[in-house]
């Protein structure tokens, strides 16, 4: 990759000022595991890299009124965090599936989201958890639901000069369970052919579904919620019949393509199977709230 310049700001304000001043020719650099491959993949490389390595306050995991994760937190940190595994197990599972260990040691949560690939593994769990993202730019800070963040393949709602600084994941309701599963052509080091995250909240006796959230990856131009399937499950029993019906309805939210990893028809079949499996597993994982949680 031919670079004209490399910038290493010391603060978030300096990073934003550089991004504003340099405009479309600049890109922020965190882990860089995807950005540095854009040239070899035939994409237009940036003329300027703005490193976030020296910017404090972008890498953290904190359990407060919600789960707060800094955008520069590595995928390895997320996958191995006891706090994340307690509060959002499906995100920890997804983070542990991305690339090789060496990649996860560098790659960041914010990078995985801001690349806006339809197959980004961190996106479906966070969509199903109804997460928000904190964006900071020249006009200040704003909070955006993740459902409004993805606009298309490699397209996000980030404005000029804005950076994602944090992901906020609400605590799950009582008696909730969740999971993320994906299908890949190879067992490891591959992009998802299809991915599904599901979260179910059950009544105290575990006989009725109070609410359901289902998010799909790699089967549409962006990661997407299967809202019709979610509505269908509310009030139903958490059984195989309900899950099979919801899996069929979930396909209405998908617009898969055919590529080297699989045909559109194959992706639909995988999606049905994954959705049934994830819903059944989420129901099994549903449990009372953590001791001492709000």
C-alpha positions in Angstrom: 0.0 0.0 0.0 1.4 3.4 -0.9 0.8 6.0 1.8 1.5 9.7 1.7 1.5 10.2 5.4 0.9 8.5 8.8 -0.5 10.5 11.7 -0.4 9.6 15.4 -2.6 11.9 17.4 -2.3 11.9 21.2 -6.0 12.7 22.0 -9.4 12.0 20.6 -9.9 15.7 19.8 -6.6 15.7 17.7 -7.8 12.6 15.9 -11.1 14.1 15.0 -9.4 17.4 13.9 -7.1 15.4 11.6 -10.0 13.5 10.1 -11.9 16.7 9.4 -8.9 18.5 7.9 -7.8 15.6 5.7 -11.3 14.6 4.6 -12.1 11.6 2.5 -8.4 10.9 1.9 -7.9 9.8 5.5 -8.9 6.7 7.4 -8.7 6.0 11.1 -6.4 3.1 12.0 -7.0 0.9 15.1 -6.2 -2.8 14.7 -5.8 -2.5 10.9 -6.4 -6.1 10.1 -8.9 -5.3 7.4 -7.8 -1.8 6.4 -4.3 -2.8 5.4 -5.8 -5.4 3.0 -7.9 -3.0 1.1 -5.2 -2.3 -1.5 -4.6 -6.0 -2.3 -8.3 -6.5 -2.6 -8.6 -3.9 -5.3 -10.2 -1.2 -3.1 -8.9 2.4 -3.2 -6.4 2.8 -0.4 -6.3 5.9 1.8 -3.7 8.6 1.4 -3.5 9.2 5.1 -3.7 6.9 8.1 -4.8 8.4 11.5 -3.6 6.0 14.2 -5.7 5.7 17.3 -3.0 3.8 19.2 -2.1 6.7 21.5 -5.6 7.8 22.2 -6.6 7.0 25.7 -10.1 5.8 26.8 -11.0 3.7 23.7 -10.2 0.3 25.1 -12.2 -0.9 28.1 -15.0 -3.3 29.3 -17.2 -1.9 32.1 -20.4 -3.3 33.7 -22.4 -0.3 34.8 -26.1 0.4 34.2 -25.4 -1.4 30.9 -22.3 -3.2 29.5 -19.9 -0.6 28.0 -17.2 -1.7 25.6 -14.7 0.7 24.1 -14.5 0.7 20.4 -10.8 -0.1 20.4 -11.2 -3.1 22.7 -9.7 -6.2 20.9 -11.7 -9.2 20.0 -9.5 -11.4 22.2 -10.3 -9.2 25.2 -14.0 -9.5 24.5 -14.0 -13.2 23.8 -12.1 -13.9 27.1 -13.9 -11.4 29.3 -15.9 -12.9 32.2 -18.0 -9.8 32.3 -18.9 -10.0 28.6 -19.6 -13.8 28.9 -22.0 -13.0 31.8 -23.8 -10.1 30.3 -23.7 -10.8 26.5 -22.5 -14.4 26.0 -23.4 -14.3 22.3 -21.0 -11.4 21.7 -18.2 -13.3 23.4 -18.9 -16.3 21.3 -18.9 -14.2 18.1 -15.7 -12.4 18.9 -14.0 -15.8 19.5 -15.0 -16.9 16.0 -13.4 -14.1 14.0 -10.2 -14.9 12.2 -7.2 -16.4 13.9 -5.9 -15.7 17.4 -3.3 -13.4 15.9 -6.0 -11.4 14.1 -8.2 -11.2 17.2 -5.3 -9.9 19.2 -5.2 -6.8 17.0 -8.7 -6.5 15.6 -11.1 -4.3 17.5 -14.9 -4.3 18.0 -15.2 -0.8 16.5 -13.3 -1.9 13.4 -15.4 -5.0 12.9 -18.5 -2.8 13.0 -17.3 0.2 11.1 -16.0 -1.9 8.2 -19.8 -2.7 7.7 -19.4 -6.0 6.0 -22.6 -8.0 5.8 -20.8 -11.0 7.3 -19.3 -9.1 10.4 -19.7 -11.6 13.2 -20.0 -9.0 16.0 -23.0 -7.3 14.4 -25.8 -9.9 14.8 -25.3 -10.4 18.6 -25.2 -6.7 19.2 -28.3 -6.1 17.0 -30.1 -8.9 18.9 -29.0 -7.3 22.2 -30.4 -3.9 21.0 -27.0 -2.2 21.5 -26.3 1.5 20.9 -23.0 3.0 19.5 -21.5 6.2 20.7 -20.1 8.4 17.9 -17.9 11.4 18.5 -17.2 14.1 15.9 -16.6 17.8 15.3 -20.1 18.6 16.4 -20.0 16.6 19.6 -21.2 13.2 20.8 -24.3 11.3 19.8 -25.8 7.9 20.6 -27.2 5.9 17.7 -29.0 2.5 17.8 -27.0 0.0 16.0 -30.0 -0.8 13.9 -29.6 2.7 12.3 -25.8 2.4 11.9 -25.5 0.1 8.9 -26.6 1.6 5.6 -25.2 -0.8 3.1 -22.1 -2.9 2.4 -19.1 -0.9 3.8 -21.5 2.0 4.3 -22.4 3.4 7.8 -24.1 6.4 9.4 -20.7 7.9 10.5 -20.5 11.5 9.5 -17.4 13.3 8.3 -14.8 13.3 11.1 -16.7 11.0 13.4 -15.3 8.1 15.3 -17.0 5.3 17.1 -15.8 5.4 20.7 -18.1 3.0 22.5 -20.7 0.3 22.3 -23.4 0.1 24.9 -25.2 -3.2 25.5 -28.3 -3.1 27.7 -28.6 -5.8 30.4 -30.8 -8.7 29.4 -34.2 -9.0 31.1 -34.6 -11.8 33.7 -35.0 -15.3 32.4 -33.2 -14.6 29.2 -30.9 -16.7 27.1 -29.0 -15.9 23.9 -26.6 -17.4 21.4 -24.8 -16.8 18.1 -24.0 -19.4 15.5 -22.7 -19.2 12.0 -22.0 -21.5 9.0 -18.7 -21.3 7.2 -17.3 -23.1 4.2 -14.2 -24.0 6.2 -14.2 -24.7 10.0 -12.0 -21.7 10.7 -10.5 -18.5 9.3 -13.5 -18.0 7.0 -16.3 -15.5 6.6 -19.8 -16.5 7.5 -22.0 -17.9 4.8 -24.9 -17.1 7.2 -25.0 -16.1 10.8 -27.8 -15.9 13.4 -28.0 -14.4 16.8 -31.1 -15.0 19.0 -32.2 -13.8 22.4 -35.3 -15.0 24.2 -36.9 -13.7 27.3 -39.2 -16.2 29.0 -41.8 -15.9 31.8 -40.7 -17.0 35.3 -42.0 -20.5 34.7 -40.3 -20.8 31.3 -43.5 -21.7 29.6 -44.1 -18.6 27.4 -41.9 -16.4 25.3 -42.2 -12.8 26.5 -40.0 -11.3 23.8 -37.6 -12.5 21.1 -34.8 -10.8 19.2 -33.3 -12.4 16.1 -30.5 -10.9 14.0 -29.1 -12.2 10.7 -25.7 -11.8 9.2 -24.3 -12.4 5.7 -27.8 -12.9 4.1 -28.6 -9.3 3.2 -26.8 -6.1 2.3 -26.4 -5.3 6.0 -26.8 -7.3 9.2 -30.5 -7.1 9.9 -33.2 -7.9 12.5 -35.9 -10.5 11.7 -38.7 -8.4 13.2 -41.6 -10.3 11.8 -40.2 -13.6 13.3 -39.7 -11.8 16.6 -43.3 -10.6 16.8 -44.5 -14.1 15.9 -42.8 -15.7 18.8 -44.1 -13.3 21.5 -46.7 -15.1 23.6 -45.9 -18.5 22.1 -44.5 -21.6 23.8 -40.7 -22.1 23.5 -41.0 -25.3 21.5 -39.8 -26.8 18.3 -43.0 -25.9 16.5 -42.7 -22.2 17.4 -39.0 -22.2 16.5 -39.6 -23.8 13.1 -42.3 -21.4 12.2 -40.2 -18.4 13.3 -37.3 -19.7 11.3 -39.4 -19.8 8.1 -40.7 -16.2 8.8 -37.1 -15.0 9.5 -36.2 -15.8 5.9 -38.5 -12.8 4.9 -35.8 -10.5 6.2 -33.1 -12.0 4.1 -31.9 -11.0 0.7 -29.0 -13.3 0.1 -26.7 -13.3 -2.9 -24.9 -16.1 -4.7 -21.1 -16.1 -4.5 -18.2 -18.4 -4.1 -19.2 -19.3 -0.6 -22.7 -20.4 -1.5 -25.8 -19.8 -3.5 -28.7 -17.7 -2.4 -30.9 -20.9 -2.1 -28.2 -22.6 0.1 -28.0 -19.5 2.3 -31.8 -19.6 2.8 -31.6 -23.3 3.8 -28.7 -22.6 6.2 -30.6 -19.6 7.7 -33.6 -21.7 8.5 -31.5 -24.4 10.2 -29.4 -21.9 12.1 -32.4 -19.9 13.3 -34.2 -23.0 14.7 -31.0 -24.1 16.4 -30.2 -20.7 17.9 -33.8 -20.2 19.2 -33.7 -23.7 20.9 -30.3 -23.0 22.4 -31.4 -19.5 23.6 -34.4 -21.1 25.3 -32.2 -23.6 27.1 -29.9 -20.9 28.3 -32.7 -18.7 29.7 -32.0 -18.3 33.4 -32.8 -15.9 36.4 -30.8 -12.6 36.5 -27.3 -12.6 37.8 -27.0 -12.2 41.6 -26.8 -8.6 42.5 -27.8 -7.3 39.1 -30.3 -4.5 38.7 
